[in-house]
Amino acid sequence: MYGASAGRYFELVGGALSDEVETSADLELLTRFVRAARATGDRALDAGCGTGRAGRLLADHGFDTVGVDIADGMVEIADREHPDLNCIVAQLDRLPLARSRFSMVVCWYSIITTPPDEIIRAFGELHRVLIDGGVILVAFQAGEGESVKPPNAYGTEVDLTLFRHSIGFIIDALHRSGFDIDSVTERPPEREHEDSPQAFVTATTTPERACGLNQR
């Protein structure tokens, strides 16, 4: 589905974060988070890596970075553009990765294709692969839980279903998955390609409250 649009997606947004797609405030927020996360360790997961846009920033800040994406077409481009990153095809709710492998996870707009009933399983897996005290940043197009179906995604005749999760829902799902919320940032749509508020939630693992989902 998403893999079929990978080439056109790359043409439109490239293989690295940029001020042509993100706002300067978005990039500053992510950069501050990444710099602060160095205190927890140096292993990062770009969860839903796409073409490796966020993963590139993580690696450039000194993190040993792994990327995962469900779309093989996206991973092929990420491998081509960023051969120093280790990108693999995998689902967020079923990661072929060891427990407590990473100190940081970034979900940069990767949950917008995840249905609400799969969110907690995905967050449970991300909690599992984080160390105690590990941190996560989740960026997403916010709404009231509605779904939208933009036709002909990226000009490839692929129809996608995107989910506008509410901020409260994401906060609750993270909390139920064993995270303590650190910060919540919301801004109105500012770029031409944005038609909903943009939200950024950071959190820290709290093992004493781990939900136990997908523990292995």
trRosetta pair geometry for C-beta under 8 A, 3 or more apart (Angstrom, degrees):
i j d omega theta_ij theta_ji phi_ij phi_ji
1 4 6.6 -73 -179 14 13 106
1 71 7.4 -102 68 -98 66 106
1 158 6.4 134 -170 -170 57 120
1 160 6.7 117 162 -102 110 80
2 5 6.1 -68 -164 42 44 102
2 6 7.2 75 140 -62 69 81
2 70 6.9 80 44 82 129 98
2 71 4.2 -98 90 -72 101 139
2 73 7.6 -161 113 52 65 111
2 74 6.7 -9 126 -32 107 124
2 113 6.7 -40 -63 -97 135 171
2 158 7.6 144 -97 147 27 149
2 160 6.8 63 -86 -106 79 123
3 6 5.4 -15 -160 -30 46 118
3 71 3.6 180 -68 -164 78 94
3 72 5.2 23 -122 48 145 65
3 73 3.3 130 -168 10 80 107
3 74 6.2 -107 -107 -10 67 79
4 73 6.6 162 -51 -10 20 159
4 156 5.6 161 130 147 92 137
4 158 4.9 151 84 -75 122 139
5 8 5.3 -62 -167 51 71 108
5 9 5.3 81 132 -33 88 104
5 73 7.7 136 54 94 38 147
5 153 5.0 -49 -90 108 159 106
5 154 4.3 114 -167 49 115 130
5 156 4.3 -165 -101 30 78 149
5 158 4.9 -117 -49 42 109 143
5 160 7.8 -58 1 -47 151 124
6 9 5.5 -57 -144 36 28 116
6 10 6.3 29 157 -21 65 104
6 51 7.2 141 -164 -74 89 96
6 71 6.2 173 -70 141 115 129
6 73 3.3 -167 0 130 146 111
6 74 4.8 -147 -116 -67 117 56
6 76 7.2 84 134 52 159 100
6 77 5.6 -172 165 -13 115 131
7 10 5.8 -54 -152 32 29 110
7 11 6.7 31 150 -20 63 103
7 73 7.1 -76 -29 178 73 123
7 77 7.5 175 -88 -73 51 131
7 156 7.8 125 57 -90 90 131
8 11 5.4 -49 -151 32 38 115
8 12 6.4 31 153 -16 67 107
8 154 3.7 141 108 150 123 113
8 155 5.4 -166 -148 59 151 94
8 156 5.2 -153 8 -49 144 109
9 12 5.9 -64 -151 39 30 107
9 13 6.2 -29 173 29 69 105
9 50 7.1 -116 140 -164 140 112
9 51 6.8 -176 113 -33 107 122
9 74 7.4 -21 74 -99 145 93
9 154 5.2 -63 -64 -105 66 161
10 13 7.2 -81 -128 58 22 69
10 14 6.5 53 -169 -118 60 17
10 15 6.4 14 -142 -59 97 82
10 51 5.2 133 -98 -99 92 151
10 77 5.2 -139 -76 -155 141 154
10 81 8.0 -172 -141 -45 125 142
12 154 6.2 -123 -9 -132 141 102
13 18 7.8 -180 -171 32 67 109
13 21 5.1 58 -137 -89 96 151
13 51 7.5 158 88 32 98 136
13 53 6.9 -34 135 -81 111 146
14 18 6.4 46 52 -9 141 132
14 21 7.8 -147 33 -21 100 135
14 51 7.2 -167 128 100 35 147
14 53 7.1 101 96 -101 76 105
15 51 4.6 -110 -112 140 70 114
15 52 5.6 11 -170 66 91 96
15 53 6.2 -159 177 -80 32 67
15 56 6.8 102 139 -43 81 143
15 77 6.7 -147 -96 150 110 102
15 78 7.2 158 -144 -107 105 52
15 81 3.8 -113 -152 166 164 164
15 82 6.7 -175 166 -31 124 99
16 52 7.7 -24 -77 105 57 81
16 53 5.5 144 -134 -137 15 66
16 56 4.7 -70 -112 73 89 159
16 57 7.4 123 -158 -46 85 81
17 21 7.1 -120 -153 66 56 115
17 22 5.5 2 -170 1 98 139
17 27 6.2 151 143 -106 128 100
17 30 7.4 -115 -148 74 173 159
17 53 5.0 106 -53 168 65 98
17 54 6.3 61 -47 -85 117 53
17 56 7.2 -166 6 65 81 109
17 57 5.6 -4 21 -42 126 129
17 108 7.9 -90 -82 -171 119 158
18 21 5.4 78 64 18 83 93
18 22 6.7 144 72 26 35 90
19 22 6.4 -67 -106 73 37 75
19 23 7.4 35 -144 -152 73 20
19 24 5.9 17 -123 -73 114 74
19 27 6.7 -60 -81 -15 79 148
21 191 7.4 57 -167 -158 36 167
21 193 7.6 -23 -142 40 74 141
22 26 4.1 -124 -174 83 104 134
22 27 5.2 117 115 -50 133 90
23 26 4.7 105 54 0 75 100
23 27 7.3 -148 93 0 44 85
23 187 7.5 -88 41 104 154 160
23 190 5.7 41 -75 74 135 140
23 191 6.8 -145 -58 -45 90 107
24 27 5.8 -57 -149 41 35 109
24 28 6.1 37 153 -21 68 108
25 28 5.7 -54 -144 38 31 112
25 29 6.3 35 156 -23 65 105
25 187 6.7 112 97 -64 143 161
26 29 5.8 -56 -151 33 28 111
26 30 6.5 21 155 -13 64 107
26 139 7.5 72 -152 -137 106 144
26 198 7.3 -41 -90 136 118 148
26 200 7.6 171 -130 -60 74 139
27 30 5.9 -55 -146 40 32 108
27 31 6.0 31 156 -19 66 110
28 31 5.7 -56 -142 39 29 111
28 32 6.3 31 158 -20 65 105
29 32 6.0 -55 -150 35 27 109
29 33 6.5 26 153 -18 62 108
29 185 6.2 -126 -129 56 148 166
29 200 5.7 49 143 136 149 171
30 33 5.6 -57 -151 36 32 113
30 34 6.2 29 155 -19 67 107
30 54 7.4 -116 -163 -133 144 100
30 57 6.8 37 133 124 125 158
30 106 7.4 59 -147 -138 105 134
30 108 7.4 28 -113 -102 137 116
30 137 6.9 143 -120 133 72 162
30 139 7.7 -29 -80 -50 108 140
31 34 5.7 -53 -144 37 31 110
31 35 6.3 30 158 -18 65 107
31 57 7.3 -103 -89 -177 76 128
31 61 7.8 171 -142 -78 71 138
32 35 5.9 -57 -146 38 29 109
32 36 6.3 25 158 -15 64 110
33 36 6.0 -62 -149 39 27 108
33 37 6.2 31 153 -27 64 110
33 106 7.8 123 111 -99 132 105
33 135 7.5 -160 -174 134 95 134
33 137 5.0 53 166 -67 161 143
33 202 6.0 -156 -121 -99 124 137
34 37 5.6 -54 -148 30 30 116
34 38 7.6 49 151 -37 58 86
34 44 8.0 9 -135 -106 94 150
34 57 6.7 -131 -59 136 168 104
34 58 6.2 -145 -132 -107 128 65
34 61 5.0 104 146 55 125 172
34 63 7.5 -100 -162 -25 103 132
34 104 7.4 102 -125 167 61 161
34 106 7.7 -10 -82 -67 96 134
35 38 6.2 -34 -170 0 38 113
35 61 6.7 -117 -78 -155 62 135
36 39 6.4 -36 175 10 53 111
36 135 7.9 -15 105 49 99 174
37 40 5.5 -49 -168 29 63 112
37 41 7.9 -44 159 51 80 62
37 44 7.6 78 125 -94 141 109
37 103 6.7 140 172 123 96 100
37 104 4.2 52 180 -89 143 139
37 135 5.2 -130 -112 56 101 131
38 41 7.8 -130 -159 68 35 20
38 42 6.8 28 -139 -88 73 75
38 61 7.3 -123 -65 152 114 108
38 62 7.0 40 -112 74 120 122
38 63 7.9 -126 -95 -71 79 90
40 103 4.2 162 119 179 99 113
40 104 6.4 127 73 -55 128 89
40 131 7.1 167 169 67 103 121
40 133 5.9 -167 -131 125 108 96
40 134 5.9 127 166 -114 142 49
40 135 5.9 177 -10 -1 162 102
41 102 7.7 166 90 176 134 41
41 103 2.8 176 54 -56 115 154
41 104 7.3 -166 67 -15 90 85
41 131 6.4 89 -12 22 151 148
41 134 7.5 -34 26 -104 124 88
42 62 6.2 -66 -143 131 111 91
42 63 5.5 -167 -174 -120 62 57
42 64 5.8 71 129 5 89 90
42 103 6.8 47 9 29 22 138
43 63 6.7 129 -122 -167 11 89
43 64 5.0 -28 -107 67 67 102
43 65 8.0 166 -161 -82 47 35
43 66 7.9 13 -176 1 87 101
43 101 6.4 -115 139 147 145 67
43 102 4.7 -132 117 -124 98 56
43 103 5.3 109 53 6 76 87
43 104 7.4 163 89 29 49 75
44 55 7.9 165 110 -129 115 67
44 58 4.4 -139 102 -176 157 136
44 59 8.0 -138 57 -62 128 55
44 63 3.8 24 -1 164 122 145
44 64 7.0 152 22 71 73 47
44 65 4.8 -20 72 -105 101 78
44 66 7.4 -179 93 28 53 64
44 102 6.1 83 -125 -155 17 113
44 103 7.1 -49 -74 60 59 77
44 104 4.6 -22 -112 74 85 102
44 105 7.3 160 -162 -88 66 30
44 106 6.9 13 -177 -1 112 100
45 65 7.6 158 -92 -155 21 64
45 66 5.4 -21 -112 70 69 93
45 67 7.6 143 -166 -96 55 31
45 68 7.0 -5 -170 5 101 105
45 97 7.5 65 -105 -176 135 175
45 101 7.7 81 -56 92 119 105
45 102 4.6 -59 -19 -91 104 167
45 104 7.2 -174 27 97 68 55
45 105 4.6 -15 66 -111 104 78
45 106 7.4 -179 89 27 56 62
45 126 7.5 -164 87 -136 142 87
45 129 6.5 54 -39 116 159 133
46 49 4.1 73 115 -100 113 96
46 52 7.1 83 103 -133 163 53
46 54 5.1 160 -135 88 113 101
46 55 3.7 -79 -24 -73 161 91
46 58 6.1 -154 -63 11 104 145
46 65 6.1 37 -17 -176 105 110
46 66 7.1 -162 26 95 76 43
46 67 4.1 -19 67 -106 112 82
46 68 7.4 168 85 22 64 59
46 85 7.6 -15 21 -160 136 135
46 87 7.9 -37 67 -104 117 92
46 106 5.7 -17 -115 65 60 100
46 108 7.3 -27 -155 12 88 108
47 68 6.0 -5 -127 55 53 102
47 92 5.8 76 -180 -117 109 104
47 105 5.4 21 -16 -171 124 105
47 106 6.8 176 23 79 81 43
47 107 4.8 -35 76 -88 110 79
47 110 5.7 -169 113 74 72 160
47 126 6.2 -17 -86 -102 163 118
48 68 7.1 -10 -45 89 31 74
48 69 5.8 81 -147 -107 35 76
48 70 7.7 -11 -114 -1 74 87
48 92 6.3 -13 -53 -68 95 121
48 107 5.9 55 29 -145 119 75
48 108 7.2 -157 85 53 101 60
48 109 7.5 -137 116 89 132 51
48 110 2.1 127 76 -145 155 135
48 111 7.1 -140 -24 -45 162 50
49 52 5.5 17 163 -88 111 49
49 53 7.8 163 179 29 64 63
49 54 6.9 -129 -135 53 65 93
49 55 5.1 17 -143 -31 115 127
49 67 3.1 41 -73 -168 163 114
49 68 6.2 124 -9 47 106 29
49 69 4.8 -101 45 -44 77 107
49 74 7.1 153 87 140 75 116
49 75 7.4 76 70 -97 115 71
49 78 5.7 52 123 -107 121 159
49 85 7.8 163 -165 153 151 144
49 87 5.7 -125 78 -127 157 111
49 110 7.7 15 -33 -92 27 135
50 53 6.0 -7 80 7 120 101
50 69 5.9 150 -52 -105 27 145
50 71 7.8 23 -115 52 50 121
50 74 4.9 -93 -151 -162 39 130
50 78 7.0 132 107 -64 41 117
50 110 7.4 -140 -30 -94 95 94
51 74 5.8 -105 -61 -158 56 79
51 77 4.6 -43 -125 109 90 123
51 78 5.3 -180 -165 -71 33 75
51 81 6.3 37 171 28 93 148
52 55 4.4 -69 -156 55 71 120
52 56 5.5 86 141 -40 91 90
52 67 5.8 -85 -104 -63 77 169
52 77 7.4 -151 5 110 101 80
52 78 3.6 132 -38 -137 107 93
52 81 5.8 -176 52 79 133 113
52 82 4.3 -154 158 15 159 140
52 85 5.6 163 -137 45 126 161
52 87 6.3 -84 -81 -69 106 143
53 56 6.2 -53 -162 18 23 111
53 57 7.7 13 147 -8 55 101
53 108 7.0 -121 86 98 104 147
54 57 5.7 -54 -161 35 44 110
54 58 6.4 44 146 -21 73 104
54 106 5.2 -146 157 115 140 136
54 108 4.0 160 -55 0 146 149
55 58 5.4 -53 -147 36 37 113
55 59 6.2 34 157 -17 69 105
55 65 5.0 143 -159 153 88 139
55 67 4.5 -43 -76 -71 151 120
55 78 7.0 53 46 -156 145 121
55 82 6.4 140 103 116 116 168
55 85 5.0 62 149 -128 132 150
55 87 7.2 -57 -78 -80 179 106
56 59 6.0 -57 -148 38 28 107
56 60 6.2 27 154 -19 64 110
56 81 7.9 -53 -74 127 124 109
56 82 5.7 -130 -85 -95 88 137
56 85 7.4 -78 -76 -47 55 136
57 60 5.6 -58 -145 38 30 112
57 61 6.5 22 156 -12 64 108
58 61 6.0 -67 -155 40 29 104
58 63 4.5 -54 165 55 88 134
58 65 4.6 120 103 -97 119 134
58 104 7.6 -173 -137 97 121 126
58 106 6.5 -155 -67 10 128 138
59 62 7.8 118 -178 -15 34 7
59 63 6.0 -93 -90 66 35 77
59 65 4.6 -93 -67 12 86 135
59 82 7.2 151 19 -167 155 124
59 84 6.2 125 -171 106 152 115
59 85 6.0 -107 -52 -80 144 92
63 104 6.9 -75 -125 53 146 126
65 85 5.3 -41 95 -127 106 92
65 86 7.2 170 101 32 55 78
66 85 7.4 141 -118 -177 24 81
66 86 4.8 -35 -113 79 74 102
66 87 7.3 153 -171 -87 54 39
66 88 7.2 -12 -175 10 101 103
66 97 7.3 140 114 -109 158 135
66 102 7.5 -113 37 -81 112 121
67 75 7.4 172 108 -119 109 81
67 78 5.7 -114 92 169 154 154
67 85 5.5 30 -4 159 115 127
67 86 7.1 165 23 86 70 47
67 87 3.8 -16 70 -107 108 88
67 88 7.3 158 86 21 59 57
68 87 7.2 180 -75 -156 28 63
68 88 5.6 -20 -108 69 75 81
68 89 7.5 95 -157 -154 70 9
68 90 4.4 -47 -158 55 118 107
68 92 7.2 142 106 -85 124 60
68 95 6.5 -55 -106 -124 174 97
68 97 7.7 -97 -58 -33 141 130
69 74 4.6 -85 129 92 155 128
69 75 5.2 -171 57 -60 110 89
69 78 7.2 139 7 -8 137 146
69 87 7.0 0 11 -173 102 107
69 89 6.6 -48 77 -116 64 54
69 90 7.5 81 44 45 22 60
69 110 7.8 -121 -111 -134 81 120
70 89 6.9 63 -149 -164 23 77
70 90 7.1 -74 -87 92 55 26
70 91 5.4 46 -96 -95 105 62
70 92 7.5 -62 -47 -15 106 77
71 74 4.1 73 86 5 109 109
71 75 6.9 173 94 -9 59 84
71 89 7.6 -126 78 -126 18 96
72 75 5.5 -55 -147 39 39 112
72 76 6.2 47 153 -27 69 101
72 89 5.0 -9 -89 -94 76 139
73 76 5.7 -48 -149 29 32 115
73 77 6.9 28 154 -13 62 103
74 77 6.0 -59 -156 37 33 107
74 78 6.3 33 149 -19 67 108
75 78 5.4 -52 -144 38 35 114
75 79 6.2 39 155 -21 67 103
75 87 4.9 -178 -147 135 85 113
75 88 6.7 -1 -140 175 141 7
75 89 5.2 -104 -9 -67 160 79
76 79 5.9 -53 -149 34 28 111
76 80 6.5 26 152 -18 62 108
77 80 5.6 -57 -148 38 33 112
77 81 6.0 17 161 -8 70 112
78 81 6.2 -63 -137 46 26 100
78 82 5.7 -35 -179 41 66 107
78 85 6.4 -72 163 83 101 133
78 87 4.3 89 108 -51 130 175
79 82 7.2 -78 -118 64 14 66
79 83 6.5 48 180 -101 59 59
79 85 7.7 -126 -100 75 46 90
79 87 5.6 -132 -63 54 77 117
80 83 7.5 -4 -148 -62 14 83
82 85 4.2 23 128 10 118 115
82 87 7.4 88 78 -25 108 125
88 96 7.2 -94 130 57 148 114
90 94 6.9 -139 -176 93 89 72
90 95 5.6 75 150 -124 139 55
90 96 5.6 -135 -110 12 134 92
90 97 7.8 100 147 -23 174 98
91 94 4.5 36 69 42 111 91
91 95 7.4 -123 80 -64 56 53
92 95 7.0 -3 -155 -59 29 97
92 107 7.9 51 -127 -114 140 118
92 110 7.1 138 -71 136 138 120
92 111 7.6 -66 45 -93 177 78
92 114 6.7 -45 48 -92 141 136
92 122 4.0 23 122 -138 114 108
92 125 6.3 156 156 67 59 136
92 126 7.1 -13 -173 -50 95 101
93 118 5.7 -99 -43 -176 149 97
93 121 3.9 36 -142 121 123 108
93 122 4.5 -70 -70 -75 81 64
93 124 7.6 45 -138 54 79 95
93 125 5.5 171 -139 -12 34 138
93 214 7.1 -153 -176 -72 69 152
94 125 6.9 -107 -59 -100 19 151
94 214 7.6 -140 -97 -135 53 132
95 125 5.0 136 3 172 109 124
95 126 7.8 105 -22 -75 147 51
95 128 7.6 173 51 74 121 116
95 129 5.9 -49 96 -45 152 141
97 101 5.5 -103 166 23 104 153
97 102 7.9 9 156 -21 141 108
97 129 4.9 30 104 -117 121 134
98 101 4.7 111 71 -61 86 115
98 129 7.1 106 84 -127 41 83
99 128 5.4 -76 -116 170 80 83
99 129 6.5 -119 -126 -99 30 43
99 215 7.7 44 -102 -155 128 68
99 216 7.3 -166 -53 82 113 47
100 128 8.0 -82 -36 162 55 49
100 129 7.1 -135 -27 -166 16 30
100 130 6.9 -14 -115 108 46 25
100 131 4.8 71 -156 -97 84 61
100 132 7.4 -9 -120 -15 113 69
101 129 5.1 -31 35 -168 98 86
101 131 7.9 -140 52 -49 17 81
102 105 6.1 90 113 -62 143 80
102 129 5.5 35 19 137 105 94
102 130 5.6 -51 78 -103 87 56
102 131 6.9 -142 87 -11 36 83
102 134 6.3 90 106 -146 72 146
103 130 7.2 84 -132 -153 16 77
103 131 5.4 -14 -98 25 63 122
103 134 5.1 -154 -157 -117 38 93
103 135 7.4 16 152 24 67 78
104 130 7.8 71 -76 -125 11 103
104 134 6.3 -154 -69 -167 35 90
104 135 5.4 -9 -115 66 78 85
104 136 7.3 160 -163 -84 54 42
105 126 5.1 129 171 -164 176 112
105 129 7.5 97 -73 85 126 106
105 130 6.1 -82 -18 -76 114 113
105 134 7.2 62 -6 150 90 118
105 135 7.5 -160 32 101 67 46
105 136 4.4 -8 66 -112 101 88
105 137 7.5 -170 97 30 60 59
106 136 7.5 176 -82 -156 31 57
106 137 5.1 -4 -120 59 72 101
106 139 8.0 7 -176 3 85 104
107 110 4.7 -111 -164 44 79 109
107 111 5.7 34 163 -25 133 100
107 126 7.5 -47 -51 -102 120 157
107 136 7.0 22 -1 -177 101 101
107 137 6.9 -164 35 95 67 55
107 138 4.6 2 63 -116 118 69
107 139 6.7 -175 98 29 68 64
107 140 7.7 -4 120 -54 107 97
108 137 7.8 24 -72 105 71 104
108 139 5.1 13 -135 44 51 123
109 112 5.6 -11 -176 -11 74 122
109 139 5.4 -39 -46 101 65 97
109 140 6.1 140 -114 -103 51 47
109 141 7.1 50 -131 -22 97 84
110 113 7.7 -58 178 31 46 92
110 114 7.7 45 131 -22 66 116
111 114 4.5 -55 -156 29 67 125
111 119 6.6 58 -161 -118 126 95
111 122 7.0 158 -111 103 104 157
111 138 6.5 5 3 -159 136 110
111 140 5.4 -42 64 -93 102 129
111 163 7.6 -68 141 70 74 112
111 165 6.8 -23 124 0 117 142
111 170 7.8 120 99 -113 157 116
112 140 5.7 166 -67 -146 84 88
112 141 5.5 51 -111 25 125 103
112 162 5.0 -6 158 -155 99 95
112 163 6.1 -180 -168 52 46 67
112 164 7.8 17 -139 -80 87 45
112 165 8.0 -131 -107 1 52 97
113 160 6.7 -66 -110 -173 110 113
113 161 7.2 105 -140 82 72 65
113 162 6.2 -53 -84 -109 62 61
113 163 7.1 135 -116 11 13 93
114 118 5.2 -125 -175 86 90 112
114 119 5.8 114 128 -84 121 70
114 122 5.9 -30 -151 -22 152 158
114 163 6.6 -88 71 38 49 136
115 118 5.0 79 63 11 81 106
115 119 7.6 -123 99 -33 44 81
115 163 6.2 152 -111 -60 37 149
116 119 5.7 -33 -154 -8 39 119
116 145 6.5 19 -73 -148 143 96
116 163 6.5 -171 -44 -166 75 147
116 165 6.6 147 -95 -106 87 97
116 169 6.8 -53 -134 175 111 144
118 121 5.5 -59 -163 43 58 114
118 122 6.0 59 142 -25 81 106
119 122 5.7 -60 -152 37 32 111
119 123 6.2 24 156 -13 69 107
119 165 7.0 104 -90 -110 150 147
119 169 7.6 70 73 146 168 104
119 170 7.4 -110 -175 -109 144 65
119 173 4.8 -30 125 -155 119 159
120 123 5.7 -54 -141 42 34 108
120 124 6.0 42 154 -26 65 105
120 173 5.1 -129 -80 -151 75 95
120 176 6.1 -36 -127 96 118 121
120 177 5.8 -171 -153 -69 71 104
120 211 7.4 -65 -179 97 107 170
120 213 6.5 134 142 -25 91 172
121 124 5.5 -52 -147 34 29 116
121 125 6.6 30 153 -18 62 102
121 213 6.0 -132 -117 164 54 136
121 214 6.3 100 -161 -36 75 127
122 125 5.8 -55 -154 34 32 110
122 126 6.5 28 151 -16 65 106
123 126 5.5 -52 -145 39 37 111
123 127 6.3 43 152 -22 66 101
123 173 5.5 142 2 144 154 97
123 174 5.7 -135 -153 -101 147 53
123 176 7.9 86 90 76 138 80
123 177 3.7 -120 120 -52 112 173
123 179 7.2 -88 180 -8 117 125
124 127 5.6 -50 -149 34 31 113
124 128 6.5 37 150 -25 63 103
124 177 4.9 -130 -71 -139 59 102
124 178 7.5 89 -118 10 62 111
124 211 5.7 -84 -108 67 106 119
124 212 7.8 -31 -150 78 121 28
124 213 3.1 -48 -147 81 162 116
124 214 4.8 125 119 28 114 109
124 215 7.9 -87 171 -45 106 69
125 128 5.4 -50 -150 29 35 116
125 129 6.7 18 158 -9 67 105
125 213 7.6 -71 -42 113 59 98
125 214 4.9 -35 -77 104 75 157
126 129 6.3 -60 -146 41 32 100
126 130 6.4 33 154 -24 64 111
126 136 6.1 74 147 -107 130 143
126 177 7.6 39 58 151 92 144
127 130 5.9 -63 -149 33 31 112
127 177 5.2 -174 -28 152 137 97
127 178 4.6 94 -151 63 153 122
127 179 6.6 -129 -93 -51 111 89
127 205 5.7 137 -144 -119 80 105
127 210 6.1 162 149 -131 135 96
127 211 7.4 99 57 25 161 91
128 214 5.8 -102 -30 105 148 97
128 215 5.9 -173 -109 -105 117 55
128 216 7.4 26 -164 33 147 65
130 134 3.3 -153 -179 77 105 148
130 135 7.7 175 -153 19 136 21
130 136 6.9 -80 -76 -53 152 102
130 205 4.9 177 106 -47 128 142
131 134 4.4 121 52 -49 67 110
131 205 7.2 172 91 45 40 147
132 205 6.1 -129 -136 100 34 120
132 207 5.0 -39 -112 -26 100 130
133 204 6.3 -16 -152 -174 43 110
133 205 6.3 -56 -7 60 12 94
134 204 7.2 159 84 -153 34 64
134 205 4.8 34 51 2 79 124
135 182 7.4 -9 -138 -6 108 150
135 202 6.5 3 -177 -173 107 98
135 203 7.0 165 -152 87 64 40
135 204 5.3 -31 -99 -99 74 71
135 205 7.6 -117 -70 -6 32 79
136 174 7.5 -162 79 -136 133 121
136 179 6.6 -64 36 -118 125 144
136 202 6.9 168 87 -150 51 54
136 203 5.3 -13 58 60 96 86
136 204 7.8 179 18 -83 75 26
136 205 7.7 88 -14 -49 105 80
137 200 6.6 -9 -171 -169 97 91
137 201 7.3 160 -154 83 50 45
137 202 4.9 -19 -99 -98 75 83
138 170 6.3 -162 108 -177 146 132
138 174 7.3 -142 1 -74 145 129
138 200 7.3 163 83 -151 50 44
138 201 4.8 -11 58 59 99 94
138 202 7.8 179 19 -80 68 36
138 203 7.7 8 1 9 106 107
139 198 7.2 2 -171 180 92 95
139 199 7.1 168 -149 89 48 52
139 200 5.0 -7 -101 -103 79 80
140 165 6.0 -2 135 46 151 108
140 170 6.9 173 37 -81 144 154
140 198 7.7 172 89 -154 32 58
140 199 5.6 -19 64 62 77 95
141 162 7.2 18 57 160 138 124
141 164 5.6 -69 115 -114 93 80
141 194 7.5 -169 -118 -141 106 84
141 196 4.8 79 180 74 98 124
141 197 7.6 130 -166 78 55 47
141 198 6.4 -40 -107 -103 52 63
141 199 7.7 109 -152 18 6 86
142 164 6.3 62 152 -175 20 85
142 165 6.8 -62 -125 80 56 60
142 166 6.6 63 -166 -134 88 33
142 167 5.4 3 -135 -50 134 87
142 186 6.5 -34 15 -129 160 109
142 196 6.1 -167 65 146 52 108
142 197 4.4 -37 62 85 110 99
142 198 6.7 157 5 -121 95 9
142 199 4.0 78 -51 -19 124 121
143 146 5.2 -87 139 37 141 90
143 164 2.5 41 9 138 134 124
143 165 6.9 95 45 43 81 17
143 166 6.4 -80 87 -75 47 61
143 196 5.4 -43 -71 -155 92 141
143 197 7.6 164 -70 41 47 89
144 164 7.0 21 29 108 44 111
144 166 5.4 33 -130 -77 33 110
145 163 7.6 -20 -161 -173 43 94
145 164 6.9 -57 -5 87 5 73
145 165 6.4 31 -99 -130 55 42
145 166 5.3 -30 -44 -19 81 101
145 169 6.3 107 -83 -34 100 155
146 163 7.8 176 97 -151 36 55
146 164 5.2 3 61 49 76 113
147 161 5.4 1 -179 -175 122 99
147 162 6.7 153 -159 79 68 41
147 163 5.2 -32 -102 -99 81 65
147 164 7.2 -173 -90 13 28 78
148 161 7.5 156 78 -155 36 53
148 162 5.1 -21 63 64 87 96
148 164 6.7 53 -8 -24 105 110
149 159 6.1 18 180 -179 100 102
149 160 6.9 -178 -145 87 59 44
149 161 5.3 -23 -96 -100 86 67
149 162 7.5 173 -84 19 34 73
150 153 5.8 94 99 -88 104 80
150 159 7.6 -177 89 -146 46 61
150 160 6.2 0 56 57 85 93
150 162 6.8 19 4 3 100 122
151 159 5.4 -24 -123 -106 59 93
152 155 6.2 19 160 -107 98 28
152 156 7.1 154 -170 50 58 42
152 157 5.5 -15 -119 -94 75 37
152 158 7.3 88 -141 42 25 43
152 159 7.3 4 -32 -77 35 67
153 156 6.1 -30 81 45 70 97
153 158 4.7 -54 45 81 104 90
153 159 6.7 147 -16 -110 99 18
153 160 4.7 52 -60 -5 147 113
154 158 7.4 0 45 46 90 109
164 196 5.6 -114 -128 -159 129 167
165 169 5.2 -123 -176 79 93 125
165 170 5.3 94 131 -53 129 100
166 169 4.4 96 61 1 87 104
166 170 7.2 -160 91 -4 47 83
167 170 5.9 -57 -151 38 34 108
167 171 6.2 35 153 -19 68 106
167 184 6.4 89 -175 -163 126 126
167 186 6.4 -57 -75 -75 149 127
167 199 5.1 -160 -92 -135 102 154
167 201 7.1 153 -151 -62 85 121
168 171 5.7 -54 -145 37 32 111
168 172 6.2 29 157 -17 66 108
169 172 5.9 -58 -148 39 28 109
169 173 6.2 27 155 -19 65 109
170 173 5.6 -54 -142 38 31 111
170 174 6.3 32 158 -18 65 105
170 199 7.3 149 38 115 152 140
170 201 5.7 174 123 6 124 157
171 174 6.0 -57 -150 36 28 109
171 175 6.3 27 153 -18 64 109
171 181 5.6 5 -145 -83 94 147
171 184 6.8 -20 -82 -88 121 133
171 201 6.4 -150 -81 -134 74 147
172 175 5.6 -55 -147 37 31 112
172 176 6.2 27 157 -15 66 109
173 176 5.9 -56 -143 41 29 108
173 177 6.2 24 156 -17 63 113
174 177 5.7 -65 -148 41 29 109
174 179 4.2 -54 168 61 91 131
174 181 6.4 100 95 -77 132 88
174 201 6.7 -156 -21 133 157 136
174 203 5.0 180 170 -34 139 169
175 179 6.2 -88 -85 69 32 74
175 180 7.5 55 -114 -104 75 35
175 181 6.6 -39 -69 -30 94 100
176 211 5.7 47 153 -81 66 137
177 210 7.8 -12 161 -147 47 57
177 211 5.2 -67 -126 3 35 130
177 213 6.8 -60 -127 35 81 125
178 205 6.2 13 127 -151 101 73
178 206 5.7 -157 175 62 68 71
178 207 6.8 30 -175 -106 124 28
178 209 5.2 166 -128 97 63 77
178 210 3.7 22 -108 -109 145 51
178 211 5.3 -124 -38 -9 94 75
179 203 3.8 47 167 149 127 135
179 204 6.5 141 -157 67 79 31
179 205 6.0 -52 -102 -97 70 41
179 206 6.4 130 -134 10 18 91
180 203 6.1 164 78 -162 38 86
180 204 5.2 -19 58 60 94 88
180 206 4.8 81 -26 -39 100 128
180 209 8.0 103 -56 41 84 139
181 184 6.7 3 177 -46 125 99
181 201 6.6 -56 -138 -171 101 103
181 202 7.6 107 -163 84 59 49
181 203 5.0 -47 -104 -100 44 97
182 202 4.5 -50 64 103 113 96
182 203 5.6 180 2 -100 87 31
182 204 5.8 81 -50 -17 116 95
183 200 7.7 -6 110 113 99 90
183 201 7.2 179 90 -149 56 43
183 202 4.7 22 45 42 91 106
184 199 7.3 -20 -167 -166 84 99
184 200 7.5 152 -157 83 39 56
184 201 5.3 -1 -108 -107 74 80
185 199 7.0 153 85 -157 55 51
185 200 4.3 -8 60 59 103 103
185 201 7.8 -164 27 -70 66 41
186 197 5.5 10 -173 170 103 126
186 198 7.1 157 -153 81 55 47
186 199 4.9 -14 -102 -104 82 78
186 200 7.6 -170 -72 23 41 69
187 190 6.8 -26 140 -22 118 117
187 197 6.7 164 82 -159 35 79
187 198 5.3 -14 60 59 87 96
188 197 5.8 -55 -114 -106 40 78
188 198 7.9 30 112 17 8 81
189 194 3.6 -175 -148 124 98 108
189 195 5.7 42 -111 -100 167 12
189 196 6.0 95 -59 48 119 19
189 197 6.6 -101 -38 -81 73 30
189 198 6.9 115 -90 -24 55 93
190 194 6.3 26 40 54 45 145
191 194 4.7 89 58 0 80 109
194 198 6.5 -49 -141 -49 137 111
205 210 7.7 15 -170 -83 95 98
206 209 4.8 19 106 32 111 106
206 210 7.4 -168 92 -51 58 65
207 210 5.2 -12 -150 -30 48 115
210 215 7.4 87 145 -79 128 126
212 215 5.3 -59 -159 -10 53 130
